[in-house]
Amino acid sequence: MFDNLSERLGGILDRLTRRGALTEADVDAAMREVRRALLEADVSLDVVRSFTDKVREQAVGATVVKSVTPGQMVVKIVHDELIATLGSDGQTIDLNAVPPIIIMMVGLQGSGKTTTTAKLARRLTERDKRKVLMASLDIYRPAAMEQLAVLGRDLDIKTLPIVAGQKPEQIARRALEAGKLGGYDVVLLDTAGRTTLDDEMMSEAANIKTAAHPHEVLLVADSLTGQDAVNLARSFDERVGLTGIVLTRVDGDGRGGAALSMRQVTGKPIKLIGTGEKTDALEDFHPSRIAGRILGMGDVVSLVEKASANIDAEKAARTTERMRKGQFDLNDMREQLLQMSKMGGISGLMGMMPGVSKMKNQMAAAGLDDRIIKRQVAVIDSMTRQERKHPEILKASRKRRIAAGAGQKVEEINKLLKMHRGMADMMKMMGTGKRGPLAGIAQAMGFGGGMPSPEQMKALAEKMPKGADGLPQLPKDLPAGLRGGLPNLPGLTGLTGKPTLPGLGFPRKKK
Amino acid sequence: MSDSTEDKPKQSWWRRLSGGLKRTSTSLGTAVADLVTKRKLDRAMLDDIEDVLLRADLGTAVAERIAEAVGEGRYDKAISADEVKAVVATEVEKVLAPVARPLVIDDTLKPFVILVVGVNGSGKTTTIGKLAAKLSAEGRKVMMAAGDTFRAAAIEQLKVWGERTGSPVIAGAQGSDSASLAFNALTEARNEKRDVLLIDTAGRLQNKAELMNELEKMVRVIRRVDALAPHAVLLVLDATVGQNALSQVEAFHRTAGVTGLVMTKLDGTARGGILVALAEKHKLPVHFIGVGESIDDLAPFTARDFARAVAGIET
């Protein structure tokens, strides 16, 4: 959801990075665009204002460090400020209390409270190994209590038996009692949805809180919310008192400015995000990573972590060795394709890389997606061992057989072979260099420079700061591949022009 | 849904709406009054007007344009708060007037099929319930189809509305195919000679291709029974939604051929100003607004009242 915002800011800051000195007028122009982008992303006006004011203040007065362009300075300031607004560290549900721990869910109607309650219950049961009891206090919406009961049955998580005619406070007390007697670790209270203006309902929520003494009060809020986000977060915080926020529908294509707004006005952390309809789609919120994405910096930290976690070092070494000798057959290519898809596939990799979200859309439009990798692996799987080792023996009849076996057209086989030849050539050329196994693919896919070897990746991951403060150092350690252009993917026909990264102006690695 | 409002004296929906707006400290009325009590209309004032429109979710482009329109011919003239409000209301009304069109049920079509779509939690099922109540009160024989086969207990929720309004509800099992359910319901409604068939759908985010395909299939299957159906496709929008509503309208229109909009939950602090941006861009009729939780809180949309409420004009 944050991709769109990162595109906007990417474009704006691009203009800045390409200039020499940074004048007040430059900053003003940039801030106007930042303001507009944030507003279009549904960040509340007041939050936008304080945000741009802070950034402007720092940007104009900032002494530009040597070897850093003024644009980079602004990027850093905006980045830091975004993180400061979003919360500097990922905070999750606090389970350090005497059981049963009471967690109360509040929110507007239709924000996703019941679904989120079930998701949280599943997470606490499966991940944290807690014994969870769910109770619905929504006596208003038809079948709301049944909804939670059905979800509980599906997930095999206990729900409080429904007793008709009870008031929400009574149900809360009953849930507490059941939690103590049943030896539960956590009791989740799903309350009725309410509008911020409904005094009666708001005091009902406050009364439930008094009765149940919840350890956590979570506001469940829709990430698609517009300017009203400030009002709703503020009124729930004032009337009920929150300990955290859960953002739902983060898998939508909304720009998610509500996250910034709510965090800013309440000062309460965003603890979790809902990323899908299924009950396992609940994730931790990472402010630093999200801020990076907003800026178009890409989620480089995740990329490196993923890479080092997924690349089988031994296999990689073997492949490297073969490559150095100039041997690169279809088996090796298959290995590389599989490694790529393990790292999240084309779109996964792209999503984590800076400034390519727009390209991602273009690629989707051109029909280039992860299925291509799967298909190419399928094509190789349809070959005999001999064919894989000696692709040169592939003639028309063999190709037809393979095509039929893989459910593809012969053109696809040719495309794959062409790609393989290109990669093999590249390998030979680079055979002498100390490159990682991904280098070939990176090169063939036009990633520019080589990707680092697994050892380098690992070293990089260790060097990488966990938090947010890595911005200025980060670029120096970046694999060159992430800095160069990202053009001309194989089989990428629908694209014209040469898309490039936004050129955040990372300093080039010294030779 | 609480019916607790029943014993209170009846107010017009708009009075309740503007009553709600009055209570928000940032409502346009107060803000504009703060800004322009006996002042010359200048750049700064127009910027401020733009800001208050932005706060109502009108979006940058529309807010800018309306602020400009307010300034046109009035620049450097002294203007009172009330005048500014009136001008803002007039400009907003100009945009909204063409889209304020009621939902017309063609009684020669039996059944008149209404498909209700939207993202999760926007209030589809509740809107269907209210619509069913309204249409049966007008003397029509209504049938409902519980097409939300995904969300737990959505079917039960609609059945409760069926009991309240005395209308039959056609339902399958949870997780069953919604298209075949729609098919059965339409066939049934035909056999029973029902006047109106209201079809509920599961909430879906508009960027989920597979779910949108499912909706497309539902429409296709409905057309197999009746080539002209669904005769109305209502997109339900939550008043709190921001700029994402533009993308919602676009996607749902492309997939299901939306014929009109319904905006729910206008009884909160959200002002639903996105409707103005939507009116400019998509020109789809706005049929109803939901301003409360009780069964008759579904009011026809009127441009003048809405515009005045947005501008904070009282009575």
Interface residues (C-beta under 8 A of the other chain):
Chain A: R36 L39 E40 A41 D42 S44 L45 L108 Q109 G110 S111 G112 T114 T115 Y140 R141 P142 A143 A144 E146 Q147 L148 A149 V150 L151 D154 T195 T196 L197 D198 E200 D222 L224 T225 G226 Q227 D228 A229 N231 L232 S235 R249 D251 G252 D253 G254 R255 G257 A258 E277
Chain B: M1 S2 S4 G20 R23 T24 T26 D51 L54 R55 A56 D57 G59 T60 V119 N120 G121 S122 G123 G129 F150 R151 A152 A153 A154 E156 Q157 K159 V160 W161 Q174 L205 Q206 N207 K208 D238 A239 T240 V241 G242 Q243 N244 S247 K265 D267 G268 T269 A270 R271 I274 E293
